[in-house]
Amino acid sequence: MNARKFYFTLSFSILTFLFISGMLILAYIGSTASAEAFPGGNILGDFFVRKDPVNVLVLGGDKVNKNTDTIMVVNYNPSTSLINVLSIPRDTMVNINGRSRKINYAYPHGGIEQAVKTISNLLNISINYYVYIDTSVFREVIDLLGGIDYNVPVNMKYDDPTQNLHINLKKGQQRLYGKDAEGFMRFRKPNSYKSSDAEFKQYYDGSDLKRIDAQQSFVKEVIRQKANISYLPKLNSIINTVFDKLETNVSINDALRLSNNITSVKPDAVTTFKLLGEDRMSGGAWYYVYNGKIINNSTKDTFNAEDVLEEYFKAAGEFSNTVNTGSKAAFSEEAASGSTSKINTKKNPSNVQSSIKTQSKTKP
């Protein structure tokens, strides 16, 4: 791999773990980028090409308040070039240190290792990598891409001074830039919610499930509009924005190995799922109680969670918290040394959710 190809591949590999559309943009750019080498030629030599599937935990939220509004597990299989995305409602009930908690409690109170352990236990899967996406990064990247044309389905009005979150979007086709795009992704219900509004309830009913639907719809539109070569000149600006605010354990070697096969990924190779359950009051708080089922967002078919997780979210290896890649220098130093320090956290399968199998359908 020559230096220029390496630069493009590595850069967009990192974007891959920022948001799912980054993976598809990489696929397009990687297949069309120039093969010219910088002076010095192949500076990194040959790398083993990873063929095993990997699971990436993607967390999105406000780093200052350490919240996690968005929780997803992304499975990438280099052998098949297929990507599967599982969204987890932030109010999902889990067991943390013997107490019932909402799943978004894990990261702010136990850091990334607690978040990985909690989600691994809930789903009985291995998680190899993670990335925490600050909402400020999302805003800046959308602005650098020139905004996204999107048909907002309903009027959206919400104000939360404690988070400095103010959403005011009108129904209809419009171009959403960073701040408004963030507002759309975070919106769940207005301050004064009327359950009798049938049109509004079609898109938003105050639940995380409807918000997940909206988030996935927006990401697909980002892919459709921006996954083309005309956005190559934006690369440097996007990378400079991303590297200074990225929290991940994806090392430079990991990114290279994963990206060797990623140029064959196509937009229709992405399948999205979400956990199913029901809202339930417990101890004075509302929780989302996972019922052992998963829905395919495209077909709306419901399946046993065990079947979907076994077939589409397998992953080899264990979680390894390497480095906080909060700067470009971290990658440069690692590339020069060829080594990283690792802290292994073994997967501890859940003894609660792993045995649930309640749906009669077969594998999707």
N, C-alpha and C positions, 0 to 999 in steps of 0.2 A: 504494500500500500504506500503510494507516494505521499509527500508531505501535504500537498494541496487536497488530495482526496481524504487524507487523514483529518485535516482541519474541518472540512465540510461534514464528514461523517461523525466526528466527535461532537461538534457543535450541535448538530441536530439530534444526536443521540441524547444529549442532555435535555433538549426541549421535549423530547419524547416523554421524559419522566416528569415534565412540568404539567402538560395536559395532553390528552390523547391525540388531539389533532396534530401535535408536534411530530408524532410518530409517522403520520401519513404524509406530512410535508417532507420529512426526511426521506421517505420512500421515493417521492418524486424527484427531489433535488439530488439525492444520491445516485439516481439512475441517469441524470442528465448533466451532472457536473463534469467539468473538464478534467481530463486525466493528466494534464501537464504537471510535471514535478517542479518544485522549487529547487534552487541549487542545493545539492547534497543528496537529492534523490530520496530513496526509501530510508528514512531516518529511524524507523522503529523496528524494521525487520518483520518476520512472519509471526503471526499470533495463532494460537489454537482457536479454531472457530467453534464457539459453543453451540451445541445442538440440543441441549436439554431445555425444556420449558422453564421459565422463571415467573415468579409472582412479584409484583411491585405494589407496595402499599402507597397510595396517593392521598395525601391529606391537604386540604385547602382551607385557609382561614386567615384570621387576623393575628399576626405574630405577636403584636404588642399585648393583646388580651389572651393569647395562647388558645384560642378556640379552634374547633375543627368543624366548620359547617359542612364540608364535603369530605366524604370518606369513600374511597374506591379501592378495590383490588384489581389490578390489571395483569392478566396472564398473556405472555408473549411466547409463542412456540417457534423458534428459529427453523425447525425442520419443515413446518407447514406454512410458515408466514401468516399464521392466524392470530388474531388478538381478541381476547374476551375480557369484558369489563363488568365487574360486579359492584353495584352501588349499595352502600349500607346506610340506612337512616341514622342520623346522629343521635336520636333518642332511644336507639335499640338497647334493651335491657341486657346487661352482662354481669358476670360475677367478678369483682376485683377485690382480692384479699378478703374473701369471705362475705362481702357485702354487695347488695344489688346496686348497680350504678348505671347511668346512661353511658353509652360507649364513648361519647365525646369527653367524658371525664378522664379517660386514660392518659391522653397526651399532656394536658396541662398539669396533671398531678403526678405523673410517673415518667414523663419524657417519652422518647420514641421507642425505647425498649419495652415499656409497659404497653404502649399502643400496639406494637407488633405482637407481643405475647397475648394480649386480650383478643385481638382479631384472629390470630392463629388458633387460639383455643375455641373461639366461637364457631369457626368454620372447619376446624380440624384439617388445616392445610399448612404447608410451609410458606413462609414469606422470605424472599431473598433480599429484596431491596426496598427502600422507601424514598419518598421525596415529600417535603413539606413546601407547599406553594403559598406564599403570602399574597393576599389580595392585591397588594400594591404592584406586584410583578404582573399579575393578570391584567390589571388596568393598563400598565405601560406597554405590554406586548400588544394588546388590542389596539392601542393608539398608534404604535409603530406600524401595524398592519393596515392602518387607514380606516379602522372601524369595520363593523359587520352590518350588512343590510339584513334586517330581520323584521318579521311581522309580529309585533307584540299583540297577544291575543285579547288582553283586557286592560283596562286602566289600572295602573299600579301606583298606590300611594302608601308610603310607610315612613315613619320618622322615629329614630331611636338616638337621642342626643348622647346617651352613654357610650355608644359605639361610633358616634359621628357618622351614622348611617342615615342617609336621606334619599329615598327613592320616589321619583315622580315621573312616571312614564305613561304616555297616552297610548291608547289602543291604535294599532295600525302599522303599516309598513314604514320603516324609518331606518336611518343609519345609527347604530349604537356605537359610541366611542367608549373608552375605557371605564369612566365612572358609571355611565348608564349600563354598560354591559355587566359590570360588577353588581350593580343594583338588581338587574334582571336575574343574575345567577343566585343571588342571596334571598330574593323575595319569596315569602311563603304565604303571607296574608296581610291585609291592611290593618291599621290600628283599630278601625271600627269595622269588624267583619260581620256581614249579614249572611247567615247560613241559608236564607231564603232566596238568595240571588242564584238562580239556576245556571245562567250563562257563566257567572264567575266560578261556580263550583265545578264546572266542567274542566276547568284548567287549574284551579287552586281551591283546596278545601281546608287549608291550614295544616295539612300533613306534609311530612318530609317526602312521601312518595310522589306527590304531585310536583314538588320542587325538583326532585331527581329527574322526572320526565322532562321538565323545562330545561334543566341543565344539559341533559343529553341531547335534546333537540338543538340547543344553541351550539354545542360543540360540533355536531354534525354539519351545521351550517358554516361554521368556521372552516371545516375541512373542505366543504364543497366550494367555498369562495376563494380560499387562500392556498390550497395545495397545488400551486403551479409555479413555474419557473420565474414568473415576473416578480416574485417576492424575494428572489435571491439577493438583490442589492440591500435588502433590509437585514441581512444576516448579522453583520457586525454589530449593528445597534441593538438587535435583540439579544445577542450573546452577551454584550457588555451589561445589559440590563439584568439578565438572568444570573450570571455568575456571582454578582455581588450580593444576591439575596436568596441564594439557593441553599437549602438544607437537604442533604442526601448522603447516602453511603455508596453511591455509584462511583467506582474508581475509574480512572482513565482506561485501565486494561479491561474492566467489565464493559465499559461503553463500547470499546472497539470490538470486543468479541460478540456482543449482542448485535452490533450494527452491521457486521459482515453480511448477514442474511436479510437485513431489514429493507434493502432496496427492492425486494420483491413483494413487499406489503402493498395491498391495494385497498382503497376505501371500503369496498364491500366485504373485506376480510375481517371487519370489526363486528362483533356481536355483543350487545349489551343486555345485562340482567340486573335484577334487584331482588333483595330479600323481601319476603312477604311476612306479614304478621298482623297484629291488631293493637290498637291503642288501649291501654289498661291503666287504671289508677292503682298505685301501690305506695303505701307510706306517705300519702299526701302529695305525690308527684305523678305526673303522667309519663308512662313509658311506652315504647313500641316493642311489643313482645313477639320475637321471631318465632314462626310456627313450623320451621323445618321445610318450607317450600320456597322455590325461586321462580320468578316469572321472566320469560323472554320478552323484552320490551318491543321487539319488532312483530312477533307473531301473537303476543299476548297469551301464549300457552304457559301453563303452570306445571312444574315438575317437582319431583322429590329433590331436595337440596343435595342429598348424598350423591345422586346420579349426576347432577350437573357439576358438582365440585370434583368428583372422581374423574369425569371425562374432560372437563374444560379448564380446571384449575389445579392440575397436577404441577408440581415443581420439585426439582432436585436440589439438594443442599439445604443449608441452614442460614438463618439470619446472621449477618456479620456487620456490626456497627464500626465501619472503618474510619472515615474522616468527615468532618463537616466541611463541605466544599463551598464555603462562603466566599471564596475568592478565586480568581484565575490562577493565582500563585500556587494554590494547593494542588491543582492538576499538574502544573509545570514541575513542581518539586517531585511529585509522585512519578511522573514520566521519567525524570532523570534518575531516580533511585531504583525504580522498578519494584518497589515494595510498599506494603502498607501494614499498619498494626491492626489486629483484629480482636474483637471481643465477641465470642460466640454465645448466643442465647439459644438453648435447645428448645424445640417445639414441645409443648406440653398439651397433648390433645384434650379437648373438652370431654368431660364425662356426662355432660348434660345434653348438648345439642347433637353430638355425633350419632346418637342412637335413634334420632327421630326420623321416621320414614312414613309419611302419612298420605302421600299422593299416589294414585293408581297408574298415572301415565308412565310410559317408559322414557328412556333417554331422548333428549331433543335431537 
